[in-house]
Amino acid sequence: MARVFGRNIGLWTAGLVGLVTIGPVAVFSPSAAALSLAVVGSLAAGTSLAWISTLNARCEKLSKEVDILSQRLLKIEAAPASRPVPVEAGPGDLRSEVHELTVEIGLLSGIVRDLSAVIRSQDDEIAALKARPVTPAALPKPSAPPPSPAVVTPPPISVPPVETAWTPPALSRPVEPLEPVALELPVSPVLRPIPPRPLDPPRGPDDTAILAAFDRDQIEVYLQPVVTLPQRKVVAYEAQARLRVDDQSLEAGQILPALERHGRTTELDRRMLARTGTIVRHLARRGSDARVTYGLSPLSLFELGFLKEIGRMAGDEQGLAGLDIALSQASWRGLDSGQTGLLSALRGRVGFSLDRPTDLRFDARDLADHGIAQVKVPAELLLRPTVARGALTDIAVEDLAPALARARVRLVVTDVNTEADVPDLIDLNVPYAQGAVFAPARPVRGDILASLPPEPTPPPPQDDPGPERRSFRSLLRRAG
């Protein structure tokens, strides 16, 4: 009885605590006491079920282990009757096998030693022949027959006798000597110096050739048409500058780095604007409404005198109304107050365009406030934008063209080089496109540029021009 009481001390303790607790409660609130007894009974029943399941699992595990032990005992009892008793090998057999292996190892070591001696002697003779100086007089003449190859016959390999009374059956036959090896000694040719190879591949013309061609005014103007979609009707052109250097036409991307290093980009823009103006007047005389766009270099904006020259040229010649000046997206975003004022003075005389964008985050209202009537976007940036460089817009790509059109800004997709991109552009409601798939850039005829006006001369200096006011932002850019 004491053993049972000690094993179930927890249950006895819980029962006494419940009786002491629930007894007084039953006097004042029989319903609460009944509910408490129901809860306690439920807990006791759950605990009993868990305990029973645990005991069943243990019993199952013990029964499986007993089954495994019984099977092992049965196997052990049946093993002596079925397993054959191994026959121990005698000491004489082991000694004979070890002796046989020792003899074979001795024979193989002797053969390897003789082979190494023959190879060493051949290497010494070859080294002596290579060390001998070879002169042109000692070389054989072409008409003479070639010398017979030298034959080096190695001595036969002798196998040292093994003092043993037992001969292995596999090696009982005598070892045959090696056949003589014919060694052909090639005639060393006359060594000639190897010319050094350039590390870098040949590049294009250097800065000197580019500047020389630029000073000779070897500038060519190419026009690439802008067409409507899907009709593919030509409505505008883009003027591209090229330079004729050593019978090859270099594109703007090949000559601009050299001109930027020497500060000649503004002069290139000045000459190209003069030629573009001539082309615009030629189209106007033919009754064409096509506009011509030319992209300025970002460095030209920092010369305020150049922007003033454009204003004077546009004011003197009313035929430049069909000219559009294109600036990069970074240039439009980085305008200071002085540049903004000079560009605002050109509004109504020439058109403005935005090209070379780095992302598609266009504010149509801000573009209209700057007087920008055209935005040029590469097809790769519009059709396959990448999230890594932040090219995505806040609106859907198919809504970009209608959003710009509501602000009276034309969207032109450039660099369309595959026909497969044209249906995608039509699905995106793109009104204008430009690229090699429609028409490549072609040079302007010389007779059209024959009436090129002389380059404008800078105005004479005033008596007291006074210091020119520049913004602090412009000074920081020049210092950088």
Secondary structure, DSSP 8 states (H G I E B T S, - for coil): -HHHHHHTHHHHHHHHHHHHHHHHHHHH-HHHHHHHHHHHHHHHHHHHHHHHHHHHHHHHHHHHHHHHHHHHHHHHHHHHHHS-------HHHHHHHHHHHHHHHHHHHHHHHHHHHHHHHHHHHHHHHHHS---TTTS--SSS------EE------------S---GGG-S-------EE----------------SS---S--HHHHHHHHHTT-EEEEEEEEEETTT--EEEEEEEEEEEETTEEE-HHHHHHHHHHTT-HHHHHHHHHHHHHHHHHHHHHTT---EEEEE--GGGGG-HHHHHHHHHHHHH-GGGGGEEEEEEHHHHHT--HHHHHHHHHTBTTBEEEEES-SS----HHHHHHTTEEEEEEEHHHHHS--TTTT---SS-GGGHHHHHHHTT-EEEEE----TTHHHHHHHTT--EE-STTT---EE--TTTGGG-----------S--------HHHHHHHH-
